[in-house]
Amino acid sequence: MLAAVWGSPYLVDGKVYLGDEDGDVAVLEHGTTMKELAVNEMGDSVYTTAVAANGVLYITNRNTLFAVAD
């Protein structure tokens, strides 16, 4: 991460989600070596930990709640 991280890493479905102050959410593969799967720009700072419930991943930035599902 290139900016401050305020939330905790969140592990779900073999992936680690980590948001930062620049508004990026990195998706890493869970394992002993770091493998970046994606970086998603959320448009504003992400200060909280992502949360999954009922098949939906919830991520919030400073002013928007995102619900990510299939």
N, C-alpha and C positions, 0 to 999 in steps of 0.2 A: 504494500500500500504506500502511496506517495503522500498521504495526508493523515491527519490524526484519526484514530479509530476510537469511538466512544462506546459502541455496543459490543456485545460478546460475539465470538464466532458461533454460528449455528449449524449443526450437523443434521442433515435430513437426507434420506435416500442416497447415501454414499457421497454427498456433496457438502462442502463447507461454504457457507455464505458469510461475507464480511463486508459491511458498509463503511464508508469513510466520510470525512468532512467535505471532500470535494464533490460528493454526490455519486461516487462510483460504488457499485456492489460487485465485488469479485466473487466468482464461483470457482472453487478449487476442488479437485478430486481428493477424497479422503484417502490417506495413505502415508507411507513413510517418506516419500519424496514429493516435493511441491510440483503440482501440475495444474496450471491455470486452464480452466475450461471456457470461461467467458468473463467479460467485464461489462456490466450494464450501467449506463449513465441514467441516473434517476432525476436529473434536473435541478437538484438542490441537496444540501447536506443531509446525510443519513446518520442520525445520532442514536438510533435504537437498534435492537437486535431483531432480525427477521423472525417470523413465527409461522409455523405450518399448522393448519387445522382443517380436518375434513377434506383433504386433497387440495387445499388452496394454500399458497405461500403468500403471506402478507408482509409487505415492506413499506415503511413510511419514511418520507423525507420531512423537511421542515413544514410543509403545507399540504401534502397529498398522501393518501393511503392507496397503495397499489395492491391489487389482488391478482395473483398470477396462477392460472390453472390451465389444464389441457383444454 
